[in-house]
Amino acid sequence: MTSLDRRTLDALARSRYVSLTTYREDGLGIDTPVWHAVDHRTLYVLTRADSWKVRRIRRTPRAVVTVCTVRGRIEQGAVRAEGTARLLPEADELDHVRGLLAGKYGWQYRVTDLSARLTGGRRRHPMTGIAVAL
């Protein structure tokens, strides 16, 4: 884990999207643009429990987060931080992540979350949280 200065942490917290890099068994990093929220020195993401990034984190907890665009494009000199990822299995931890995302993304997150609940998406595709300690 690298030391993280306040400027880097603030830039990650303010950004709309980050590219979450998780690593395959062969060491190849796979980038995924995600919504996120930062609380203290931890970056949180909510994702489907059966996603490939969850499978990769189960194998190796190494993760890198980099400020990016909605399509995952990383600008030269973008803020970047390395950390250790862990999965959040507890319901109260997931509620905490949902609250952080709702606070950051407002109506966009609330509409997405409400749609998943009303259509049964949460039952068909259970969610899990990822916490990246920076």
Sequence and secondary structure as in RCSB ss.txt:
>XXXX:A:sequence
MTSLDRRTLDALARSRYVSLTTYREDGLGIDTPVWHAVDHRTLYVLTRADSWKVRRIRRTPRAVVTVCTVRGRIE
QGAVRAEGTARLLPEADELDHVRGLLAGKYGWQYRVTDLSARLTGGRRRHPMTGIAVAL
>XXXX:A:secstr
     HHHHHHHHH SEEEEEEE TTS EEEEEE  EEETTEEEEEEETTSHHHHHHHH  EEEEEEE TT    
TT  EEEEEEEEE SHHHHHHHHHHHHHHHTHHHHHHHHHHHHTTHHHHS EEEEEEE 
